[in-house]
Each structure stands twice: as structure tokens, then as C-alpha cells.
Amino acid sequence: MKLLHSGKVRDVYADGDDLLLVASDRISVYDVVLPTPIPDKGKVLTRLSLWWFEQLADIVPNHVISGDDVPAEFAGRAIRCRRLDMLPVECIARGYLAGLGLSEYRAKGEVSGVPLPAGLVEGSRLPSPVFTPTTKAAVGEHDEFITLDEVRTQIGKDLADELRDLTLRIYSRGAEIAAERGIVVADTKLEFGRAPDGTVVLADEVLTPDSSRFWPLDQWEPGRTQFSFDKQAVRDWSRGTGWDQTAPGPEIPEDVVALARSRYVEVYERLTGTSW
């Protein structure tokens, strides 16, 4: 095998004609990889992605060849997948206002050029889900909001519109399934590639605690910071450290590591209905 790319969380290896997408226990916040791993995180992300790929298979094809046919050292945290021509945009769907979307709304009244109603607060449910793409930044750099028109200019109108439509359909399906299990999907980030025949294919991870904000439905209350089943616990802790959000990041204390791990595991169990 040959290491092709080492990202914030995942490493990509070439294995013959296939790729191996290996999820590590690394954690990143504000686009910076922190030095402390979260135990079992890579396995949670991999298993949950595989579960979601199955739930979404009727909407969009995915890159999965096998979750089992992987080298022993990567067992449980790797996916054997097909090679794609990855598209240079982060496809984000938002159904609720939080995070950088909230900051953008407060500054401009819109997100990625999509105007939103006045008077929304943190945690507000949007009238309908919106497509708010960003650039795909390199490790250590920050993604930037871009408009749908900018995506159209970059990759063409038809392909950009297909990405928007698929992103919103995937979000809506995921949000519906999660709601049945008492989970709000506030937002999610997706990546797509193109197969040799031009087909758009869902890739990377999907609807995981790293790529999404998950809130308990029975605790959702607009106007305040929501309890999150994702890496928000690490974001919240980091804000109190005085860290300036540039690399290198600070070491994560043991209690925050344990808290983050418990939230990853709990949302996996609640969504899939299986014990970790």
C-alpha cells in the first residue's frame, strides 16, 4: 500500500486499483488537528458512515467496496472504496442555525448568499433546509463560505445544481431517520466525487459526529447553546483555554477526552439501535 494523503482525520492509501480510507482517532476543531486522540473515534466514524451509506443508497451511489476487506491493522476503522475524481467543494446542508452559519447570519443576514428571515437566534429551525457550500481548505487552513453561483462558475451549473439537490435530499433523509430516534441533525457536511462515467458519487464520511451537529430532540430549545452529540464538547472546552485557533492546538484533558468519546458512542448507539 502507498499513503496518498493524510488529512485532518483520515488517511488515504492506494491498494491496487482501490483506495483505503482509514479513519484515525485524531480530532480537529476550527480546522486544526489537536494533539490528543479520542479513543475509538475512528471506529465510530467508520461504522456509522457504513450504516448511513446503506440508508442512503437509493438516493445516491457511494464509493464503498467493502468495510470488511481491509488489512488487519485497519480493521474496524477503514473502508475499501473506489477511486473518484473528487469535487472541490464542501457541500453543507443546514436545517438549524448554529456554529459558523450562525456567525455568518449575524454578520450578514445570510449564509453562503442564501438570505434568511430576520429575528433568528442560536438553534432556530430554518423555514426549510438550505445549501451553504464552502471551499475545501487544506489542513491548517479555514474553509470559506461560497455561494451557489460561485460553485456554478467553478464546476458548471448542472453539476453544481446536482450537488445542491443531492445534499438537501441526503440531509432531509438523514434528519427524518434521526428524528425518529430522538436526534436533531442541525447541519451536515458532505463530499462528492465523480466516477469515470461522470456519475456523482457520495464519498468520504456521511452523517457522523465529525461532519454533523447532532442534538437531542427533547432538549432542543432555540436561543441558547444546544447539547451536542459531537465534537462540540471539544470546541466548547477549547474556547475557554485562550487558544487563538491556530496550529498547534492545545492538549485535551482526560475528562474532556472521556466526554467526547461518550458522546460519539452514544449517538452511534441511538442512531443505529446497536450497542457499541
PEVENKA-V931595 format. One record per residue. RES is the residue in three letters. SS is DSSP state (~ for helix, > for strand, _ for the rest). PSI is psi in whole degrees, 0 to 359 (none if undefined). Layout:
# PEVENKA-V931595
RES/SS/PSI, RES/SS/PSI
This chain:
# PEVENKA-V931595
MET/_/153, LYS/>/128, LEU/>/120, LEU/>/325, HIS/>/138, SER/>/112, GLY/_/196, LYS/_/321, VAL/_/325, ARG/>/148, ASP/>/140, VAL/>/125, TYR/>/147, ALA/>/132, ASP/>/89, GLY/_/229, ASP/_/350, ASP/>/169, LEU/>/149, LEU/>/120, LEU/>/110, VAL/>/119, ALA/>/125, SER/_/181, ASP/_/11, ARG/_/151, ILE/_/138, SER/>/143, VAL/>/142, TYR/_/37, ASP/_/19, VAL/>/128, VAL/>/124, LEU/_/156, PRO/_/350, THR/_/125, PRO/_/160, ILE/_/110, PRO/_/137, ASP/_/358, LYS/~/314, GLY/~/321, LYS/~/320, VAL/~/313, LEU/~/318, THR/~/311, ARG/~/320, LEU/~/320, SER/~/314, LEU/~/321, TRP/~/315, TRP/~/321, PHE/~/322, GLU/~/320, GLN/~/335, LEU/_/4, ALA/_/335, ASP/_/349, ILE/_/316, VAL/_/140, PRO/_/156, ASN/>/174, HIS/_/3, VAL/>/128, ILE/>/311, SER/>/144, GLY/_/356, ASP/_/325, ASP/_/72, VAL/_/158, PRO/_/148, ALA/~/324, GLU/~/344, PHE/~/8, ALA/_/132, GLY/_/345, ARG/_/21, ALA/>/152, ILE/>/129, ARG/>/124, CYS/>/165, ARG/_/155, ARG/_/140, LEU/_/160, ASP/>/99, MET/>/141, LEU/_/140, PRO/_/48, VAL/_/140, GLU/>/121, CYS/>/110, ILE/>/132, ALA/>/135, ARG/>/128, GLY/>/345, TYR/>/161, LEU/_/119, ALA/_/165, GLY/~/221, LEU/~/332, GLY/~/320, LEU/~/316, SER/~/317, GLU/~/318, TYR/~/316, ARG/~/327, ALA/~/324, LYS/~/348, GLY/_/13, GLU/>/168, VAL/>/125, SER/_/37, GLY/_/0, VAL/>/112, PRO/>/140, LEU/_/156, PRO/_/151, ALA/_/156, GLY/_/7, LEU/_/152, VAL/_/174, GLU/_/128, GLY/_/359, SER/_/140, ARG/>/132, LEU/>/154, PRO/>/323, SER/>/155, PRO/>/146, VAL/>/151, PHE/>/117, THR/_/78, PRO/_/160, THR/>/167, THR/_/163, LYS/_/96, ALA/_/153, ALA/_/164, VAL/_/130, GLY/_/351, GLU/_/168, HIS/_/136, ASP/_/146, GLU/_/140, PHE/>/139, ILE/_/160, THR/_/164, LEU/~/321, ASP/~/323, GLU/~/323, VAL/~/319, ARG/~/319, THR/~/324, GLN/~/317, ILE/~/358, GLY/_/147, LYS/~/312, ASP/~/316, LEU/~/318, ALA/~/317, ASP/~/326, GLU/~/318, LEU/~/316, ARG/~/311, ASP/~/317, LEU/~/318, THR/~/315, LEU/~/326, ARG/~/317, ILE/~/315, TYR/~/313, SER/~/318, ARG/~/313, GLY/~/318, ALA/~/323, GLU/~/313, ILE/~/316, ALA/~/321, ALA/~/325, GLU/~/340, ARG/_/15, GLY/_/23, ILE/>/133, VAL/>/129, VAL/>/102, ALA/>/317, ASP/>/165, THR/>/152, LYS/>/132, LEU/>/156, GLU/>/143, PHE/>/154, GLY/>/177, ARG/>/134, ALA/_/166, PRO/_/331, ASP/_/4, GLY/_/353, THR/_/137, VAL/>/130, VAL/>/135, LEU/>/132, ALA/>/184, ASP/_/236, GLU/_/165, VAL/_/128, LEU/_/51, THR/_/170, PRO/_/344, ASP/_/331, SER/_/1, SER/>/160, ARG/>/121, PHE/>/126, TRP/>/145, PRO/>/126, LEU/~/323, ASP/~/354, GLN/~/0, TRP/_/126, GLU/_/106, PRO/_/147, GLY/_/4, ARG/_/169, THR/_/133, GLN/_/149, PHE/_/133, SER/>/136, PHE/_/60, ASP/_/202, LYS/_/14, GLN/~/328, ALA/~/322, VAL/~/320, ARG/~/313, ASP/~/315, TRP/~/317, SER/~/328, ARG/~/336, GLY/_/3, THR/_/347, GLY/_/2, TRP/_/140, ASP/_/11, GLN/_/26, THR/_/156, ALA/_/146, PRO/_/151, GLY/_/169, PRO/_/157, GLU/_/142, ILE/_/129, PRO/_/159, GLU/~/321, ASP/~/326, VAL/~/323, VAL/~/312, ALA/~/321, LEU/~/315, ALA/~/314, ARG/~/317, SER/~/326, ARG/~/322, TYR/~/313, VAL/~/318, GLU/~/317, VAL/~/326, TYR/~/312, GLU/~/320, ARG/~/321, LEU/~/314, THR/~/341, GLY/_/17, THR/_/152, SER/_/144, TRP/_/none
